[in-house]
Amino acid sequence: MLFTISKDFDFAAGHQLGDLPEGHQCARPHGHNYIVRVVLQSSGLRPPGFVMDYGDLSSLKAYLDETFDHRWLNDVVEFEPTAENLAAHLLGWCSTMGWPVKRVGVSETPKTWAWAQ
């Protein structure tokens, strides 16, 4: 049996994407109210019956706030700050924490999600 939990986090930031056709809306400076969803999965539960205590995810909130919130992402990361690349970066960050992370999603708008797993 597999157990799965998720938790959402948010931050606001701006960015500008390169290597796009002239006139593409994402080539202009703009911002988003991002949502980050971390999905954790385990075949066993830790006492008292958790995949992971939600409170132990507070370090991700701190990382997002300190690194990304109200920042210009092009100055913060060394990769093109697309939702897909942010999801991959955050998946790696969560993995280094030793969490049983299955996937990480990043939403830039209420209708869009990019996932890394």
Secondary structure, 3 states (H helix, E strand, C coil): CCEEEEEEEEEEEEECCCCCCCCCHHHCCEEEEEEEEEEEEECCCECCCECCCHHHHHHHHHHHHHHCCCEEHHHHCCCCCCHHHHHHHHHHHHHHCCCCEEEEEEECCCCCCEEEC
